[in-house]
């Protein structure tokens, strides 16, 4: 497994196009992999800072992100690629980490459009519902959110202090997608979570880190990253 980071320049045309369309970003990322399969697609997430963008990917195959740097990055900042397995092997039950997750916060309903149709997938809605969406899934993902309150600061500088869990960004993305020679409009509700988690099950957490969480993985959702507590 590999974890990579690419610094992107928001002033470059390619980067602006990628940011405007997760479909194009996904395609640009896939270009860096010699071997591709439906079962082995990379996870990715775009973190937005005040002056630059950070693109993270997690993949089973080693990527070559040279084209991303050349088209939309900084000449002084080559892509960084790390052996993710070395980090995964250090995870232990009871250890705490700071985390970040951008997720497509949706749920399935039983309401059917017509005979033979499946239930609909809908956005959960409010900030409280989005937080509940993650809290309800923690156990199956191999971690818990400690109840000990702690301050978390969002990218905008806003301070939160509730349960070591903060919803630091909400966004509804709308972009075009070409499918079966038809142009479709995609609407994607996302939430960025920052906070502190405690490892409860190493195998489940490793699966969450490498396989992703929830829907919208092709569009920059589902990648959970951890950082050691300082």
KETI-380344 format. One record per residue: residue in three letters; x, y, z of N, C-alpha, C in turn. Coordinates in steps of 0.02 Angstrom, whole numbers, plus 32768, in hexadecimal, padded with zeros to 4 digits. Atoms other than C-alpha are relative to their C-alpha. Layout:
ALAXYZXYZXYZ...
//
This chain:
UNK802A7FC48000800080008000802C803E8000UNK7FDA7FC18005803780B27FDB7FD3803B8012UNK80207FC07FF08007815B8021802880377FDFUNK7FDC7FCC8024803381F07FB67FE08044800DUNK80187FBC7FFA802382AD7FC0801E802A7FC8UNK7FEB7FD38035802A832B7F337FE680468010UNK80147FBA7FF6802983E87F4D7FEB801D7FBCUNK80197FE4803E7FBE843B7EC87FFB804C8005UNK80017FB780037FC584F17E927FBB80167FE8UNK80447FED80137F14853C7E917FFD80347FC9UNK7FFF7FCF80357F4C85BF7E1280097FE17FBAUNK7FF5802080407F7085407D8A7FBE7FE67FE2UNK803E801080227EEB851A7D087FEA7FB8800DUNK801180477FF67EF3845C7D1A7FE37FF58046UNK801980087FBC7EDC84687DD67FBA801C8007UNK80447FE37FFD7E4584DB7DC27FCD7FD27FE0UNK802E802E80227DF7845E7D4A7FF47FC2802CUNK8007803B7FD57E1883CD7DC17FD48010803DUNK80277FED7FC67DCF842B7E557FB680087FEEUNK80457FF580167D3384587DF17FDC7FBF7FF0UNK801F803F80137D1583A37DBD80257FC5801EUNK7FE2803C7FE37D3D830E7E2D80077FC87FCDUNK7FFA803280357D2082A47D91804380087FDCUNK7FC17FF380227DB582F77D3C803B7FF2802FUNK7FCB800E7FD07E1E82EC7DDA800C7FB48005UNK7FFB80497FFC7DF982327DE680257FE47FC3UNK7FDF8017803E7E2E82187D31804A80118000UNK7FBA7FEB7FFD7ECF827A7D4C80287FD48030UNK7FDE802B7FCF7EFA82107DE4800B7FBB7FE2UNK7FFA8043801D7ED9816C7D8980367FFC7FCBUNK7FCC7FFF80347F5181A17CFF80447FED801DUNK7FC0800E7FE17FDF81897D7B800A7FB88015UNK7FFA80467FED7FC080D07D9180047FD47FC1UNK7FF6802B803B800480537D137FCD7FC87FFFUNK803180367FFB7F8D7FCB7D527FC280198022UNK803F7FE97FE57ED67FEF7D707FCD7FC87FFDUNK8037803080007E407F847D9F7FC9801D802CUNK80397FE77FDA7D937FA27DE680077FF0804AUNK7FF980147FBA7DC57F477E85803B80238022UNK7FC37FE47FE37E657FAA7E9E800880497FECUNK7FFD7FB9800F7E3B80617E84801C8026803BUNK7FE47FD97FC87E9B80E27EEB7FCC802B8022UNK80277FCF7FDB7E4981497F72802380437FFAUNK7FE07FBE80027E6782047F6D7FD680338026UNK80217FC97FDD7E3E82A37FCB802680407FF2UNK7FE17FBF800C7E60835A7FA67FF4802C803DUNK80047FD47FC67E8783C48040801080477FEAUNK7FF97FBB80157E75847F8029801D802C8037UNK7FE17FD07FD27EEB84F880807FF680477FE7UNK80097FBB80147EF685B48073802480127FC0UNK7FD97FED803B7F7B85B97FEA80107FC57FD2UNK7FF18039802A7F8A85097FA67FD07FC68010UNK802B803B7FF87F2E84657F91802D7FC3800AUNK7FDB803E7FF47F6A83BC7FD17FD67FC57FEAUNK8022803B80197F3783207F73801F7FC2801FUNK7FEA803F7FE27F43827C7FD27FE27FC67FDAUNK801A803D801D7F3381D07F8580197FC48028UNK7FED80407FE27F3781207FCD7FF27FCB7FCBUNK8007803180367F5380907F5580287FC2800EUNK7FDB803E7FFA7F8B7FDC7F4C803E80007FD4UNK7FC87FFC802F7FFC80027EB8802480438008UNK7FD97FC27FFA808880837EBA7FEF802F7FC8UNK80147FD08034805181207E5E803C80277FE5UNK7FD17FCF801C80B281957DED7FD880407FF4UNK80277FC28003806B82427E0C802580397FDEUNK7FD87FCD802280EA829D7DA07FD4802E7FD6UNK802B7FD8802C806282D67D277FD580318027UNK80277FD27FD77FFD83227DB4802A803D8015UNK7FD37FCA7FED809283887DEE800E802D7FC4UNK7FEF7FD9803C80BE83BE7D3C7FC5802A7FE8UNK803B7FDC801B800C83F17D0E7FE0802F8031UNK80247FD77FD07FC984377DB08023800D8041UNK7FDE7FFA7FC0804D84347E37803380388001UNK7FCA7FD07FF680E884937E6D80417FDD7FECUNK7FC2801E8016819184747E1C802F7FF1803AUNK7FD4800A7FC681E4847F7EC77FE67FCB8030UNK801E80317FD2817183FC7F177FED7FC07FDBUNK80118040801F817C834E7ECC7FD07FD8802AUNK802F802A7FDB80FC82CC7EFC80257FD58033UNK7FE4802B7FCD811F826F7F9D7FDA7FBF8004UNK802080427FFF80FB81B47F9F80217FD78038UNK7FE780267FC6810C814C803F7FE47FB97FFFUNK801780447FF580FF809480687FCD80018038UNK80367FFA7FCF8057809480C080007FC48030UNK7FFF803C7FD6806E7FE381028029800B803FUNK7FD57FF37FC680F9801F81757FDA80238037UNK80297FDE7FCE807C809281CB7FC87FD38019UNK8038802B7FED7FEB801781CA80147FCC8034UNK7FE880347FD280547F978226800D801A8047UNK7FF57FE47FBD806B800F82BA7FBF800C8026UNK80407FF17FE07FB1802282DE7FF07FCA8034UNK800F802D7FC97F7E7FD583847FBF80148022UNK803E7FF37FDB7EDD7FC483E6800F802E803CUNK7FF87FD17FC97ECA805384628025803F7FEEUNK7FDA7FC480147F3A80CD84057FD080357FE3UNK80297FC9801A7EF1817783DB802680267FC9UNK7FE57FDA80387F0B81DB833B7FD2803A7FF0UNK80287FCC80207ED2827E82F17FED7FE57FBAUNK8016801A80407E6D825B82547FDE80357FD6UNK80277FD7802E7E2182AB81BC7FDC7FD17FCFUNK80288027802F7D978264814E7FD2802F7FDAUNK80337FDF80287D3682AF80BE7FD27FC97FE7UNK802F8036800F7C99824880A67FC380197FDAUNK80407FF480227BFF824080387FCA7FE88030UNK802E80117FC97B7F824680C47FB97FF47FE6UNK80428013801A7AEA81EB80797FE87FC18023UNK801E803C7FE67A74816280AE7FCE7FE47FCEUNK80318020802C7A0580E680557FBB80028021UNK804580007FE7794880F580687FDB7FC57FE2UNK80298037801A78C18074804D7FCF80187FCBUNK802F7FE58032785E80E87FDC80167FEB7FBAUNK7FF280178043785480A27F2C7FE1802E7FCBUNK80187FD58036784281047E8B7FC87FDF7FDAUNK80328024802777DC807D7E3480077FB5800CUNK7FFD80497FF877BB7FC17E2880457FE57FEDUNK7FC0801E800E785C7F5F7E33803B802D800EUNK7FCA7FD07FF378C07FFA7E62801B7FF68048UNK7FE280017FBD793880047EF67FEE803F8025UNK80097FC37FD9792C807F7F84802F80367FE9UNK7FD87FC780157974812C7F6A803A800C8030UNK7FC77FEB7FD87A1B816E7FA97FFA804C8008UNK800B7FB97FF47A0682197FFB8033801B8032UNK7FD37FDE7FD17A71829780587FE080008046UNK801C80037FBC7A5D828981157FEA80458019UNK801B7FBF7FF07A4783468121802B802C802CUNK7FE37FCE7FD47A7A83AF81B780457FEE8019UNK7FBE800C7FE27B2283C2820E7FFB7FC88035UNK800980327FCC7AE0835B82A07FF77FBA7FE1UNK800C804080217AA682D1822980417FE67FE0UNK7FC18015801D7B4F82D081D380307FE58035UNK7FD7801A7FC97BAA82BC82797FE77FBC8017UNK801D80407FEC7B31823182A980107FCA7FCEUNK7FEF803080357B5581DE820280437FDE800EUNK7FBF801D7FF27C0B81C6823480007FDA8042UNK800080207FBF7BEC819D82EB7FDE7FBB7FFEUNK8024803F80057B73811282BA802B7FCA7FDEUNK7FD7802F80257BFA80C1824E80437FEF8022UNK7FBE80097FE07C9080CB82C4800F7FB88011UNK7FF380447FEA7C7E801D830C80127FD27FC7UNK7FF2802B80397C797FC98262804080137FDCUNK7FC27FE9801F7D11802F822E803D7FF6802CUNK7FC880137FD67D7B7FF782C080198036802EUNK7FE97FCC7FD27D84809683297FC6801F8025UNK80317FDA7FDB7D29810183A6801780488004UNK7FF07FB97FF67D2281BD83C38000800D804BUNK7FFF7FF47FB77D5D81E484767FD180388014UNK80307FCE7FE77CDF824684DD8023803C801FUNK7FDA7FC97FE47D6982B385278001803A7FCFUNK80047FC7802D7D4C835F84DC8045801B7FEFUNK7FC17FE380147DD883AF84797FF580317FC7UNK80097FCD80347DEC84478409801C7FE87FBEUNK7FEB800F80447DF9842E834D7FF5803F7FD7UNK80057FC380297E1B84BD82D47FF67FEE7FB8UNK800C800C80477DD584BE8224803080297FD6UNK7FD57FDB802D7E2F8500818A7FF2804B8002UNK80127FB97FFE7DD085A4819C801280218042UNK7FED7FE47FC07E0E85BA824E7FCA7FFC8034UNK803680067FD07D68859582A0800F7FC88032UNK7FEF80307FCC7D7A853983467FC27FD88016UNK8035802B7FE87D1184A4837980197FDC803EUNK7FEC80267FC57D118448841F7FC77FD38016UNK8035802D7FEE7C9C83B3842580137FB97FEFUNK7FF6804880067CC382FB8440803B7FEC7FD4UNK7FC88010802C7D67830083E07FEA7FF27FB8UNK8018800880457D00830583417FE680437FE8UNK80157FC0801C7CEA839F82D37FF07FF77FB7UNK80127FFD80467C9083B4822F801B80437FE6UNK7FDB7FC380107D0A843181E57FF2801C7FBBUNK80127FE680427CC4844381357FC47FD97FE6UNK8039801F80227C22842180D87FFC801C7FBAUNK80027FE980457C0E842A801D7FD47FD27FD6UNK8026802780317B9683F37F95801F800C7FBBUNK7FDF7FFB80417BF383D17EF37FD07FEF7FC8UNK8029800E803B7B9D83D87E4A802E80037FC3UNK7FD58003803A7BF783A37DAC7FE47FCE7FCDUNK8018802B80357BDA834C7D0780277FBE7FFCUNK7FE2804280087BFD82947CE47FE57FE17FC0UNK80148021803D7BFC82397C3E7FF67FB6800DUNK800F80477FF47BA7818E7C4C7FD47FE57FC8UNK8025802080377B6E811E7BBC7FEA80347FCDUNK800B7FCC80337B7D81B17B437FCD80348015UNK802E7FCF7FE67B0D821A7BB38024802C8033UNK7FE37FD07FD17B3D82B57C147FD38003803DUNK802680017FC37B0482A17CC8801880368030UNK7FEF7FD07FCD7B0183207D5580067FDC8042UNK7FF480217FC17B4E82DF7DF57FFC80338039UNK80037FD77FC47B22832A7E9F801A7FD7803AUNK7FDD80267FCD7B9282F67F2E800480298040UNK7FFD7FDF7FBF7B77832A7FE3803B7FE58027UNK7FC580167FDD7C1A83258045800680228044UNK7FF17FE47FBE7C52834280F880477FEE8012UNK7FBC800D7FE97D038353813A80007FFC804CUNK7FFC800B7FB87D1F830C81E8804980038016UNK7FBF7FFF7FE07DB6833382557FF67FF0804AUNK8007800E7FB97DD682F2830380327FCE8018UNK7FD580327FE07E20826A836F7FD97FBE8004UNK802080427FFB7DFB81B08365802C7FD1802AUNK7FDD80347FD97E2A811A83D07FF77FBD7FDCUNK8001804080237E568073837F7FDE7FCC802BUNK802380367FDD7DDE7FE883B0800C7FBC7FDFUNK7FF5803E80257DFD7F668328802F800F7FC7UNK7FCC7FEF80307E9D7F6B82C17FEC7FEA7FB9UNK8012801A80427E5C7EFF82307FCA802B7FDFUNK80367FD7801B7DBC7F65821A801980457FEDUNK7FE67FBD800F7E19800A8223802D7FFE7FC4UNK7FD48005803B7E9C7FD181A67FD67FFB7FC0UNK802B8005803B7E117FA2812E7FE280447FEFUNK801C7FBD800B7DC3804E81448035802E7FE1UNK7FCA7FD680197E6C80A1812280137FEF7FB9UNK7FE9801580427E91803C80857FC87FF77FCDUNK8038800B802E7DE4801A803B7FD1803C7FFEUNK80297FC580017D9180BE80697FBF7FF78026UNK803D7FFE7FD77CEF80EF80C27FC8801E7FD7UNK803B7FE5801F7C4581058074800280037FB4UNK80077FF880487C16813A7FC4802B803A7FE6UNK7FDE7FC7801F7C6281B67F49804C7FFB7FFFUNK7FB780077FFC7D12816E7F50802380187FC0UNK7FE27FE8803E7D3381967E998003804C7FFDUNK80057FB780027D0B824C7EBF801F8021803DUNK7FDB7FE07FCA7D80826D7F517FE47FF68045UNK801D800E7FBF7D1A82257FE080197FBC8019UNK7FF280407FE47D3F8197805780467FF3801BUNK7FBB800B7FEA7DF981AD80798009801A8047UNK7FF27FF17FBA7E1D81A98134804B8001800AUNK7FB97FFC7FF17ECA81E48169800B800C804BUNK7FF07FFA7FB97F1C81DC8215804280258009UNK7FC27FDF7FED7FA38242826A800C7FF38049UNK7FF1800E7FBA7FFC821A830E7FED803B802CUNK800E7FCB7FD07FC5827B83A7804180208015UNK7FC47FDC7FEC8043830183D77FF880188048
//
